[in-house]
Amino acid sequence: MGNPGEQVRVEELTIESPLSVGQFAGKWCSYNAPPDLTYDQREADGRLLVFDTDEFTGCCEILGSPTVELELAASKPVAMIAVRLSDVAPDGRATRISYGLLNLTHRYGHANPEPLVPGEHYAVSVQLNAMAQALPPGHRLRVALSTSYWPLGWPPPEPVRVSVPARAGSSCRDAVAALRRSGRGTAHPGVATGVR
């Protein structure tokens, strides 16, 4: 324990998700039937590594297939990372608007999977599903990371921890280093200022 008022420096942010993460994911491209839609993501977000942008002062439009670039390390040779992108309303309700999964042994492609070296840092890109979304003023964009997303992704053979570096001045930079859209130009809706 440190002295009162002393700030604790965090070197890494770590997540080891329960296997139940994803049970309220709903379907992708549903027909708008109630069981197909995603539920409010707040309950799941409480068990994930979450990054929020500041509230938007104007409308933020995202079109295309966002890519999230991460620097990470895993505790086991086989791991996965799930990235969810959510629209967070002023009342706190979080609606998933896209997601992407990456079996980290496939970080260099699917032809020749390679086990991870536990503790070694890797730069990976996670492609999210194509989307078109307009976030109104007052809303925030949330990126949530997990090590499981059942039943949309098969879990690793054993529990695994994934860590991302926590660097001063870049609280979300490593999790949302590049959020790109197709079409005209590139959207950088902002860098999250904190982790919840």
Secondary structure in CASP SS format (residue, H / E / C, confidence):
PFRMAT SS
TARGET T0000
AUTHOR 0000-0000-0000
METHOD secondary structure of the structure
MODEL  1
M C 1.00
G C 1.00
N C 1.00
P C 1.00
G C 1.00
E C 1.00
Q C 1.00
V C 1.00
R C 1.00
V C 1.00
E C 1.00
E E 1.00
L E 1.00
T E 1.00
I E 1.00
E C 1.00
S C 1.00
P C 1.00
L C 1.00
S C 1.00
V C 1.00
G C 1.00
Q C 1.00
F C 1.00
A C 1.00
G C 1.00
K C 1.00
W C 1.00
C C 1.00
S C 1.00
Y C 1.00
N C 1.00
A C 1.00
P H 1.00
P H 1.00
D H 1.00
L C 1.00
T C 1.00
Y C 1.00
D C 1.00
Q C 1.00
R H 1.00
E H 1.00
A H 1.00
D H 1.00
G C 1.00
R C 1.00
L C 1.00
L E 1.00
V E 1.00
F E 1.00
D E 1.00
T C 1.00
D C 1.00
E C 1.00
F C 1.00
T C 1.00
G C 1.00
C C 1.00
C E 1.00
E E 1.00
I E 1.00
L E 1.00
G E 1.00
S C 1.00
P C 1.00
T E 1.00
V E 1.00
E E 1.00
L E 1.00
E E 1.00
L E 1.00
A E 1.00
A E 1.00
S C 1.00
K C 1.00
P C 1.00
V C 1.00
A C 1.00
M E 1.00
I E 1.00
A E 1.00
V E 1.00
R E 1.00
L E 1.00
S E 1.00
D E 1.00
V E 1.00
A C 1.00
P C 1.00
D C 1.00
G C 1.00
R C 1.00
A E 1.00
T E 1.00
R E 1.00
I E 1.00
S E 1.00
Y E 1.00
G E 1.00
L E 1.00
L E 1.00
N E 1.00
L H 1.00
T H 1.00
H H 1.00
R C 1.00
Y C 1.00
G C 1.00
H C 1.00
A C 1.00
N C 1.00
P C 1.00
E C 1.00
P C 1.00
L C 1.00
V C 1.00
P C 1.00
G C 1.00
E C 1.00
H E 1.00
Y E 1.00
A E 1.00
V E 1.00
S E 1.00
V E 1.00
Q E 1.00
L C 1.00
N C 1.00
A C 1.00
M E 1.00
A E 1.00
Q E 1.00
A E 1.00
L E 1.00
P C 1.00
P C 1.00
G C 1.00
H C 1.00
R E 1.00
L E 1.00
R E 1.00
V E 1.00
A E 1.00
L E 1.00
S E 1.00
T C 1.00
S C 1.00
Y C 1.00
W C 1.00
P C 1.00
L C 1.00
G C 1.00
W C 1.00
P C 1.00
P C 1.00
P C 1.00
E C 1.00
P C 1.00
V C 1.00
R C 1.00
V E 1.00
S E 1.00
V E 1.00
P E 1.00
A C 1.00
R C 1.00
A C 1.00
G C 1.00
S C 1.00
S C 1.00
C C 1.00
R C 1.00
D C 1.00
A C 1.00
V C 1.00
A C 1.00
A C 1.00
L C 1.00
R C 1.00
R C 1.00
S C 1.00
G C 1.00
R C 1.00
G C 1.00
T C 1.00
A C 1.00
H C 1.00
P C 1.00
G C 1.00
V C 1.00
A C 1.00
T C 1.00
G E 1.00
V E 1.00
R C 1.00
END
